[in-house]
C-alpha cells in the first residue's frame, strides 16, 4: 500500500501514472479492481478529477512489469443498453478478486458502462480464458438485470463449436451428466453423483479419421460443462490439456452464436465467425 498527495488538479489516472511512473492502462486495472481511493472513498473511474491536497492511496503490491497492454476487442453490436464483443483466446472475462494486472473484457467495456463500478461491471456471462467467441455485456444495471435473468431462466440460447479427438459414437445426442468440482484437483470439474444437473446437446458437423467438428448446445451453464462432457464421452476437445485433450496451439472451443431478447425488447441472434483454424485442422 502506498499514498501520496496531489499537487495539481487533473484526472486521477494521469496523476497516478505520473507519480508512480506506470502506464495509464495499468492504472485502469487498479481502478477497475477497487485498489484506488481518495481518503475513505474508493474510486473506479479514470476520469475522476483530483485537486491539490487530495491524498491518493493505492492498495496493491508492486509488480515488476506494470506496463499493462491495452486491448481493443472487436465489437459486433452495440446500442444504449448493451454491446456484443468477440473475445479472443487468452483474455479473461473478468479478474477473479486477487490483484491481477492484466486487461480483461471487463476493463475494456468500462468505457461504455454507467453505474457499475467493480471488477465484474457489465459482465452478463463469461467464457473461459481458453475459449474464444461471443459475449454480450451490459452498459447499465437495468440491462444487466434483464440479460442475466434470461440466462438464469434459460431463455438465452447459446451455440458453441468445438474440434474434438475422434468421432463420437453417436453423431447426435444429448448428454445429461451432473458436474461437480474435483476435490483431488480443485481447479477442475468432473462428472459425479454429487454434482449439479448439466445438459448438453451435441451434433457432429464434419469429421475425418482423426478429428470431428462438433456443434454444442448447453441447456445449463455449469463451469467447464462442455469441456467435461466431451471428455467424459471419450472425445476431449483438442488443445484442452486440462481435460485430457491433445496438445495444440489453442483450445478448439468457440462461442459461435447467442439468441436472446435485448433490453429494448428486440429479439436477436448474434454470431462470432468461426476461426479459420477450426476448418483447417479437418483438412
Buried (B, 14 or more C-beta within 10 A) or exposed (E): EEEBEBBEEEBBBBBBBBBBEBBBBBBBBBBBBBBBBBEEEBBBBBEBEBEEEBEBBBBBEEEEEBEBEEBEBEBBEBEEBBBBBBBBBEBBBBBEEEBBBBBBBBBBBBEBBEEBBBBBBBBBBBBBEBBBBBBBBBBBBEBBEBBBEBBEEEEBBBBBBBBBBBBBEEEEBEBEBBBBBBEEEEEBBBBBEEBBEBBBBBBBBEBEEEBBBBBBBBBBBBBBBBBBBBBBBEBBBBBBBBBBBBEBEBBBBBBBBBBBBBBEEEEEEBBBEBBEEBEEBBE
